[in-house]
Each structure stands twice: as C-alpha cells, then as structure tokens.
Amino acid sequence: MKISIIVPAYNTEKYIQRCVDSILDRTFRDFELIIVDDGSTDHTSEIINGYAADNIRYIKKQNGGVGSARNAGLQESVLKGQRGFDG
C-alpha cells in the first residue's frame, strides 16, 4: 500500500535534512514524500532542493501556518493513505 508522507516546513534549516534523511532511511519504500515549505526565510529551500528522487515532491507556498501547509500537501497528494510528519 503506497502512502503519502507530508512534511510542513517553516525555517527548518537546522533539522530538515535530518528529518528527510530519517524518512528516506526506512525500509518501507512504497511512499511519496511531500515537503511543503511554508514561506521559509532561511535556507530550508536550498536544503530540500538538494534531494533528487522520484518519490520526493517539493511545494513552496506563502506562509500560512502549519495547518495550511499540511492542507496544501494533502491537496497535492495523489494517494489514498496519507501520514503527517512534522519537520
């Protein structure tokens, strides 16, 4: 069963890499990872853009809060089962 993992991110340059690496290091591989940058003003986007994989999607949006970011990720998800994972 394929799932979507949605990670809202706002100014997470200090730990977004550890978060993403932790998700990618799992043995379960049947997922899409949607990272929603909620208007970060630090280097979050540069770090996220360093990942290149077919199952990783990056969305950059204007700041609207964690709920707004999560909802943006849910709207982009093409899968039936979604899981949230805060970065």
Backbone as XML, in Angstrom:
<?xml version="1.0"?>
<chain id="A" units="angstrom">
  <residue number="1" name="MET">
    <atom name="N" x="0.835" y="-1.172" z="0.000"/>
    <atom name="CA" x="0.000" y="0.000" z="0.000"/>
    <atom name="C" x="0.887" y="1.245" z="0.000"/>
  </residue>
  <residue number="2" name="LYS">
    <atom name="N" x="0.714" y="2.085" z="-0.963"/>
    <atom name="CA" x="1.501" y="3.303" z="-1.070"/>
    <atom name="C" x="0.862" y="4.383" z="-0.203"/>
  </residue>
  <residue number="3" name="ILE">
    <atom name="N" x="1.688" y="5.164" z="0.491"/>
    <atom name="CA" x="1.199" y="6.243" z="1.332"/>
    <atom name="C" x="1.896" y="7.549" z="0.964"/>
  </residue>
  <residue number="4" name="SER">
    <atom name="N" x="1.312" y="8.653" z="1.423"/>
    <atom name="CA" x="1.919" y="9.970" z="1.294"/>
    <atom name="C" x="2.392" y="10.406" z="2.672"/>
  </residue>
  <residue number="5" name="ILE">
    <atom name="N" x="3.607" y="10.894" z="2.735"/>
    <atom name="CA" x="4.139" y="11.479" z="3.963"/>
    <atom name="C" x="4.283" y="12.964" z="3.686"/>
  </residue>
  <residue number="6" name="ILE">
    <atom name="N" x="3.584" y="13.773" z="4.469"/>
    <atom name="CA" x="3.574" y="15.213" z="4.253"/>
    <atom name="C" x="4.341" y="15.884" z="5.383"/>
  </residue>
  <residue number="7" name="VAL">
    <atom name="N" x="5.361" y="16.677" z="5.005"/>
    <atom name="CA" x="6.196" y="17.360" z="5.986"/>
    <atom name="C" x="6.062" y="18.866" z="5.787"/>
  </residue>
  <residue number="8" name="PRO">
    <atom name="N" x="5.312" y="19.544" z="6.683"/>
    <atom name="CA" x="5.299" y="21.005" z="6.636"/>
    <atom name="C" x="6.638" y="21.521" z="7.170"/>
  </residue>
  <residue number="9" name="ALA">
    <atom name="N" x="7.178" y="22.545" z="6.542"/>
    <atom name="CA" x="8.478" y="23.062" z="6.973"/>
    <atom name="C" x="8.465" y="24.586" z="6.936"/>
  </residue>
  <residue number="10" name="TYR">
    <atom name="N" x="8.863" y="25.198" z="8.045"/>
    <atom name="CA" x="8.995" y="26.650" z="8.099"/>
    <atom name="C" x="10.271" y="26.985" z="8.865"/>
  </residue>
  <residue number="11" name="ASN">
    <atom name="N" x="11.243" y="27.567" z="8.176"/>
    <atom name="CA" x="12.534" y="27.920" z="8.782"/>
    <atom name="C" x="13.137" y="26.732" z="9.540"/>
  </residue>
  <residue number="12" name="THR">
    <atom name="N" x="13.276" y="25.633" z="8.826"/>
    <atom name="CA" x="13.749" y="24.386" z="9.444"/>
    <atom name="C" x="15.158" y="24.000" z="9.006"/>
  </residue>
  <residue number="13" name="GLU">
    <atom name="N" x="15.947" y="24.985" z="8.583"/>
    <atom name="CA" x="17.277" y="24.667" z="8.053"/>
    <atom name="C" x="18.138" y="23.875" z="9.037"/>
  </residue>
  <residue number="14" name="LYS">
    <atom name="N" x="17.916" y="24.011" z="10.328"/>
    <atom name="CA" x="18.749" y="23.325" z="11.321"/>
    <atom name="C" x="18.456" y="21.832" z="11.408"/>
  </residue>
  <residue number="15" name="TYR">
    <atom name="N" x="17.256" y="21.409" z="11.001"/>
    <atom name="CA" x="16.926" y="19.989" z="11.166"/>
    <atom name="C" x="16.148" y="19.353" z="10.024"/>
  </residue>
  <residue number="16" name="ILE">
    <atom name="N" x="15.860" y="20.056" z="8.940"/>
    <atom name="CA" x="15.097" y="19.447" z="7.849"/>
    <atom name="C" x="15.866" y="18.312" z="7.180"/>
  </residue>
  <residue number="17" name="GLN">
    <atom name="N" x="17.179" y="18.438" z="7.081"/>
    <atom name="CA" x="17.961" y="17.366" z="6.463"/>
    <atom name="C" x="17.871" y="16.089" z="7.301"/>
  </residue>
  <residue number="18" name="ARG">
    <atom name="N" x="17.973" y="16.222" z="8.610"/>
    <atom name="CA" x="17.869" y="15.048" z="9.485"/>
    <atom name="C" x="16.472" y="14.432" z="9.382"/>
  </residue>
  <residue number="19" name="CYS">
    <atom name="N" x="15.456" y="15.283" z="9.292"/>
    <atom name="CA" x="14.082" y="14.805" z="9.150"/>
    <atom name="C" x="13.915" y="14.003" z="7.864"/>
  </residue>
  <residue number="20" name="VAL">
    <atom name="N" x="14.327" y="14.578" z="6.735"/>
    <atom name="CA" x="14.170" y="13.908" z="5.436"/>
    <atom name="C" x="15.013" y="12.638" z="5.381"/>
  </residue>
  <residue number="21" name="ASP">
    <atom name="N" x="16.253" y="12.714" z="5.855"/>
    <atom name="CA" x="17.112" y="11.521" z="5.854"/>
    <atom name="C" x="16.498" y="10.401" z="6.679"/>
  </residue>
  <residue number="22" name="SER">
    <atom name="N" x="15.866" y="10.756" z="7.796"/>
    <atom name="CA" x="15.224" y="9.757" z="8.642"/>
    <atom name="C" x="14.091" y="9.053" z="7.901"/>
  </residue>
  <residue number="23" name="ILE">
    <atom name="N" x="13.318" y="9.818" z="7.146"/>
    <atom name="CA" x="12.224" y="9.221" z="6.371"/>
    <atom name="C" x="12.775" y="8.338" z="5.250"/>
  </residue>
  <residue number="24" name="LEU">
    <atom name="N" x="13.787" y="8.829" z="4.556"/>
    <atom name="CA" x="14.350" y="8.072" z="3.427"/>
    <atom name="C" x="15.114" y="6.838" z="3.871"/>
  </residue>
  <residue number="25" name="ASP">
    <atom name="N" x="15.519" y="6.791" z="5.124"/>
    <atom name="CA" x="16.312" y="5.676" z="5.643"/>
    <atom name="C" x="15.455" y="4.479" z="6.065"/>
  </residue>
  <residue number="26" name="ARG">
    <atom name="N" x="14.167" y="4.585" z="5.946"/>
    <atom name="CA" x="13.260" y="3.488" z="6.335"/>
    <atom name="C" x="13.317" y="2.351" z="5.322"/>
  </residue>
  <residue number="27" name="THR">
    <atom name="N" x="13.021" y="1.164" z="5.800"/>
    <atom name="CA" x="12.999" y="0.019" z="4.898"/>
    <atom name="C" x="11.728" y="0.016" z="4.039"/>
  </residue>
  <residue number="28" name="PHE">
    <atom name="N" x="10.656" y="0.597" z="4.540"/>
    <atom name="CA" x="9.426" y="0.718" z="3.760"/>
    <atom name="C" x="9.654" y="1.772" z="2.678"/>
  </residue>
  <residue number="29" name="ARG">
    <atom name="N" x="9.450" y="1.421" z="1.442"/>
    <atom name="CA" x="9.788" y="2.307" z="0.325"/>
    <atom name="C" x="8.592" y="2.733" z="-0.523"/>
  </residue>
  <residue number="30" name="ASP">
    <atom name="N" x="7.428" y="2.215" z="-0.238"/>
    <atom name="CA" x="6.274" y="2.478" z="-1.090"/>
    <atom name="C" x="5.545" y="3.745" z="-0.625"/>
  </residue>
  <residue number="31" name="PHE">
    <atom name="N" x="6.193" y="4.897" z="-0.789"/>
    <atom name="CA" x="5.623" y="6.156" z="-0.344"/>
    <atom name="C" x="6.053" y="7.299" z="-1.249"/>
  </residue>
  <residue number="32" name="GLU">
    <atom name="N" x="5.288" y="8.391" z="-1.159"/>
    <atom name="CA" x="5.716" y="9.652" z="-1.736"/>
    <atom name="C" x="5.931" y="10.605" z="-0.567"/>
  </residue>
  <residue number="33" name="LEU">
    <atom name="N" x="6.973" y="11.385" z="-0.639"/>
    <atom name="CA" x="7.284" y="12.373" z="0.385"/>
    <atom name="C" x="6.982" y="13.753" z="-0.196"/>
  </residue>
  <residue number="34" name="ILE">
    <atom name="N" x="6.067" y="14.462" z="0.444"/>
    <atom name="CA" x="5.700" y="15.808" z="0.012"/>
    <atom name="C" x="6.172" y="16.775" z="1.095"/>
  </residue>
  <residue number="35" name="ILE">
    <atom name="N" x="7.132" y="17.620" z="0.738"/>
    <atom name="CA" x="7.643" y="18.614" z="1.676"/>
    <atom name="C" x="7.054" y="19.957" z="1.274"/>
  </residue>
  <residue number="36" name="VAL">
    <atom name="N" x="6.351" y="20.596" z="2.208"/>
    <atom name="CA" x="5.709" y="21.875" z="1.938"/>
    <atom name="C" x="6.452" y="22.964" z="2.704"/>
  </residue>
  <residue number="37" name="ASP">
    <atom name="N" x="7.180" y="23.788" z="1.972"/>
    <atom name="CA" x="7.893" y="24.917" z="2.557"/>
    <atom name="C" x="6.899" y="26.063" z="2.711"/>
  </residue>
  <residue number="38" name="ASP">
    <atom name="N" x="6.591" y="26.388" z="3.945"/>
    <atom name="CA" x="5.557" y="27.363" z="4.259"/>
    <atom name="C" x="6.132" y="28.782" z="4.357"/>
  </residue>
  <residue number="39" name="GLY">
    <atom name="N" x="6.836" y="29.210" z="3.294"/>
    <atom name="CA" x="7.358" y="30.568" z="3.236"/>
    <atom name="C" x="8.607" y="30.798" z="4.068"/>
  </residue>
  <residue number="40" name="SER">
    <atom name="N" x="9.462" y="29.803" z="4.160"/>
    <atom name="CA" x="10.688" y="29.936" z="4.952"/>
    <atom name="C" x="11.545" y="31.097" z="4.458"/>
  </residue>
  <residue number="41" name="THR">
    <atom name="N" x="12.227" y="31.738" z="5.404"/>
    <atom name="CA" x="13.124" y="32.843" z="5.082"/>
    <atom name="C" x="14.583" y="32.476" z="5.330"/>
  </residue>
  <residue number="42" name="ASP">
    <atom name="N" x="14.823" y="31.227" z="5.693"/>
    <atom name="CA" x="16.197" y="30.760" z="5.904"/>
    <atom name="C" x="16.621" y="29.905" z="4.707"/>
  </residue>
  <residue number="43" name="HIS">
    <atom name="N" x="17.478" y="28.939" z="4.896"/>
    <atom name="CA" x="18.000" y="28.110" z="3.800"/>
    <atom name="C" x="17.262" y="26.776" z="3.649"/>
  </residue>
  <residue number="44" name="THR">
    <atom name="N" x="16.058" y="26.693" z="4.170"/>
    <atom name="CA" x="15.276" y="25.457" z="4.063"/>
    <atom name="C" x="15.121" y="25.009" z="2.620"/>
  </residue>
  <residue number="45" name="SER">
    <atom name="N" x="14.767" y="25.928" z="1.728"/>
    <atom name="CA" x="14.515" y="25.537" z="0.333"/>
    <atom name="C" x="15.769" y="25.001" z="-0.346"/>
  </residue>
  <residue number="46" name="GLU">
    <atom name="N" x="16.920" y="25.588" z="-0.063"/>
    <atom name="CA" x="18.169" y="25.102" z="-0.669"/>
    <atom name="C" x="18.476" y="23.678" z="-0.220"/>
  </residue>
  <residue number="47" name="ILE">
    <atom name="N" x="18.217" y="23.402" z="1.049"/>
    <atom name="CA" x="18.480" y="22.055" z="1.571"/>
    <atom name="C" x="17.531" y="21.052" z="0.927"/>
  </residue>
  <residue number="48" name="ILE">
    <atom name="N" x="16.258" y="21.390" z="0.872"/>
    <atom name="CA" x="15.268" y="20.486" z="0.286"/>
    <atom name="C" x="15.556" y="20.249" z="-1.192"/>
  </residue>
  <residue number="49" name="ASN">
    <atom name="N" x="15.940" y="21.290" z="-1.896"/>
    <atom name="CA" x="16.241" y="21.155" z="-3.325"/>
    <atom name="C" x="17.456" y="20.271" z="-3.581"/>
  </residue>
  <residue number="50" name="GLY">
    <atom name="N" x="18.236" y="19.970" z="-2.566"/>
    <atom name="CA" x="19.381" y="19.082" z="-2.712"/>
    <atom name="C" x="18.991" y="17.617" z="-2.844"/>
  </residue>
  <residue number="51" name="TYR">
    <atom name="N" x="17.740" y="17.309" z="-2.585"/>
    <atom name="CA" x="17.254" y="15.929" z="-2.708"/>
    <atom name="C" x="16.653" y="15.729" z="-4.088"/>
  </residue>
  <residue number="52" name="ALA">
    <atom name="N" x="17.062" y="14.688" z="-4.731"/>
    <atom name="CA" x="16.517" y="14.362" z="-6.050"/>
    <atom name="C" x="16.079" y="12.909" z="-6.045"/>
  </residue>
  <residue number="53" name="ALA">
    <atom name="N" x="14.791" y="12.708" z="-6.046"/>
    <atom name="CA" x="14.249" y="11.353" z="-6.104"/>
    <atom name="C" x="12.845" y="11.428" z="-6.678"/>
  </residue>
  <residue number="54" name="ASP">
    <atom name="N" x="12.448" y="10.373" z="-7.341"/>
    <atom name="CA" x="11.130" y="10.342" z="-7.968"/>
    <atom name="C" x="9.994" y="10.411" z="-6.958"/>
  </residue>
  <residue number="55" name="ASN">
    <atom name="N" x="10.253" y="9.960" z="-5.735"/>
    <atom name="CA" x="9.180" y="9.918" z="-4.749"/>
    <atom name="C" x="9.179" y="11.132" z="-3.810"/>
  </residue>
  <residue number="56" name="ILE">
    <atom name="N" x="9.973" y="12.184" z="-4.118"/>
    <atom name="CA" x="10.004" y="13.396" z="-3.309"/>
    <atom name="C" x="9.428" y="14.549" z="-4.118"/>
  </residue>
  <residue number="57" name="ARG">
    <atom name="N" x="8.461" y="15.227" z="-3.526"/>
    <atom name="CA" x="7.876" y="16.414" z="-4.161"/>
    <atom name="C" x="8.043" y="17.591" z="-3.223"/>
  </residue>
  <residue number="58" name="TYR">
    <atom name="N" x="8.367" y="18.737" z="-3.791"/>
    <atom name="CA" x="8.605" y="19.952" z="-3.024"/>
    <atom name="C" x="7.624" y="21.027" z="-3.446"/>
  </residue>
  <residue number="59" name="ILE">
    <atom name="N" x="6.943" y="21.603" z="-2.462"/>
    <atom name="CA" x="5.992" y="22.674" z="-2.711"/>
    <atom name="C" x="6.443" y="23.876" z="-1.896"/>
  </residue>
  <residue number="60" name="LYS">
    <atom name="N" x="6.549" y="25.024" z="-2.529"/>
    <atom name="CA" x="6.853" y="26.263" z="-1.815"/>
    <atom name="C" x="5.623" y="27.145" z="-1.887"/>
  </residue>
  <residue number="61" name="LYS">
    <atom name="N" x="5.184" y="27.624" z="-0.730"/>
    <atom name="CA" x="3.995" y="28.458" z="-0.667"/>
    <atom name="C" x="4.221" y="29.626" z="0.273"/>
  </residue>
  <residue number="62" name="GLN">
    <atom name="N" x="3.326" y="30.587" z="0.197"/>
    <atom name="CA" x="3.363" y="31.729" z="1.102"/>
    <atom name="C" x="3.012" y="31.249" z="2.507"/>
  </residue>
  <residue number="63" name="ASN">
    <atom name="N" x="3.616" y="31.860" z="3.508"/>
    <atom name="CA" x="3.386" y="31.453" z="4.894"/>
    <atom name="C" x="1.912" y="31.560" z="5.258"/>
  </residue>
  <residue number="64" name="GLY">
    <atom name="N" x="1.408" y="30.454" z="5.808"/>
    <atom name="CA" x="0.009" y="30.414" z="6.226"/>
    <atom name="C" x="-0.202" y="29.570" z="7.468"/>
  </residue>
  <residue number="65" name="GLY">
    <atom name="N" x="0.892" y="29.043" z="8.017"/>
    <atom name="CA" x="0.786" y="28.209" z="9.209"/>
    <atom name="C" x="0.858" y="26.731" z="8.878"/>
  </residue>
  <residue number="66" name="VAL">
    <atom name="N" x="1.088" y="25.945" z="9.929"/>
    <atom name="CA" x="1.300" y="24.507" z="9.732"/>
    <atom name="C" x="0.068" y="23.810" z="9.157"/>
  </residue>
  <residue number="67" name="GLY">
    <atom name="N" x="-1.122" y="24.222" z="9.584"/>
    <atom name="CA" x="-2.339" y="23.609" z="9.047"/>
    <atom name="C" x="-2.507" y="23.883" z="7.556"/>
  </residue>
  <residue number="68" name="SER">
    <atom name="N" x="-2.220" y="25.105" z="7.172"/>
    <atom name="CA" x="-2.290" y="25.483" z="5.764"/>
    <atom name="C" x="-1.278" y="24.702" z="4.932"/>
  </residue>
  <residue number="69" name="ALA">
    <atom name="N" x="-0.081" y="24.552" z="5.476"/>
    <atom name="CA" x="0.956" y="23.790" z="4.763"/>
    <atom name="C" x="0.557" y="22.327" z="4.626"/>
  </residue>
  <residue number="70" name="ARG">
    <atom name="N" x="0.039" y="21.751" z="5.700"/>
    <atom name="CA" x="-0.380" y="20.350" z="5.641"/>
    <atom name="C" x="-1.515" y="20.169" z="4.645"/>
  </residue>
  <residue number="71" name="ASN">
    <atom name="N" x="-2.465" y="21.096" z="4.635"/>
    <atom name="CA" x="-3.572" y="21.004" z="3.683"/>
    <atom name="C" x="-3.081" y="21.126" z="2.244"/>
  </residue>
  <residue number="72" name="ALA">
    <atom name="N" x="-2.086" y="21.982" z="2.013"/>
    <atom name="CA" x="-1.511" y="22.098" z="0.665"/>
    <atom name="C" x="-0.894" y="20.771" z="0.244"/>
  </residue>
  <residue number="73" name="GLY">
    <atom name="N" x="-0.223" y="20.099" z="1.170"/>
    <atom name="CA" x="0.348" y="18.791" z="0.873"/>
    <atom name="C" x="-0.722" y="17.751" z="0.586"/>
  </residue>
  <residue number="74" name="LEU">
    <atom name="N" x="-1.797" y="17.778" z="1.361"/>
    <atom name="CA" x="-2.899" y="16.839" z="1.132"/>
    <atom name="C" x="-3.529" y="17.053" z="-0.240"/>
  </residue>
  <residue number="75" name="GLN">
    <atom name="N" x="-3.654" y="18.304" z="-0.648"/>
    <atom name="CA" x="-4.236" y="18.600" z="-1.963"/>
    <atom name="C" x="-3.352" y="18.090" z="-3.091"/>
  </residue>
  <residue number="76" name="GLU">
    <atom name="N" x="-2.045" y="18.074" z="-2.887"/>
    <atom name="CA" x="-1.105" y="17.622" z="-3.917"/>
    <atom name="C" x="-0.947" y="16.105" z="-3.936"/>
  </residue>
  <residue number="77" name="SER">
    <atom name="N" x="-1.346" y="15.470" z="-2.868"/>
    <atom name="CA" x="-1.194" y="14.022" z="-2.776"/>
    <atom name="C" x="-2.131" y="13.321" z="-3.750"/>
  </residue>
  <residue number="78" name="VAL">
    <atom name="N" x="-1.594" y="12.318" z="-4.420"/>
    <atom name="CA" x="-2.405" y="11.544" z="-5.353"/>
    <atom name="C" x="-2.788" y="10.184" z="-4.763"/>
  </residue>
  <residue number="79" name="LEU">
    <atom name="N" x="-2.436" y="9.984" z="-3.520"/>
    <atom name="CA" x="-2.632" y="8.683" z="-2.892"/>
    <atom name="C" x="-3.777" y="8.703" z="-1.894"/>
  </residue>
  <residue number="80" name="LYS">
    <atom name="N" x="-4.271" y="7.525" z="-1.556"/>
    <atom name="CA" x="-5.397" y="7.433" z="-0.631"/>
    <atom name="C" x="-4.972" y="7.475" z="0.832"/>
  </residue>
  <residue number="81" name="GLY">
    <atom name="N" x="-3.836" y="6.942" z="1.170"/>
    <atom name="CA" x="-3.400" y="6.918" z="2.567"/>
    <atom name="C" x="-2.348" y="7.977" z="2.814"/>
  </residue>
  <residue number="82" name="GLN">
    <atom name="N" x="-2.621" y="8.926" z="3.696"/>
    <atom name="CA" x="-1.646" y="9.972" z="3.994"/>
    <atom name="C" x="-1.237" y="9.906" z="5.460"/>
  </residue>
  <residue number="83" name="ARG">
    <atom name="N" x="0.004" y="10.289" z="5.722"/>
    <atom name="CA" x="0.531" y="10.370" z="7.075"/>
    <atom name="C" x="1.257" y="11.699" z="7.216"/>
  </residue>
  <residue number="84" name="GLY">
    <atom name="N" x="1.019" y="12.399" z="8.300"/>
    <atom name="CA" x="1.727" y="13.647" z="8.564"/>
    <atom name="C" x="3.006" y="13.377" z="9.345"/>
  </residue>
  <residue number="85" name="PHE">
    <atom name="N" x="3.993" y="14.197" z="9.120"/>
    <atom name="CA" x="5.282" y="14.069" z="9.819"/>
    <atom name="C" x="5.854" y="15.467" z="9.909"/>
  </residue>
  <residue number="86" name="ASP">
    <atom name="N" x="5.803" y="16.070" z="11.090"/>
    <atom name="CA" x="6.271" y="17.448" z="11.238"/>
    <atom name="C" x="7.786" y="17.502" z="11.256"/>
  </residue>
  <residue number="87" name="GLY">
    <atom name="N" x="8.339" y="18.435" z="10.426"/>
    <atom name="CA" x="9.773" y="18.594" z="10.300"/>
    <atom name="C" x="10.322" y="19.430" z="11.318"/>
  </residue>
</chain>
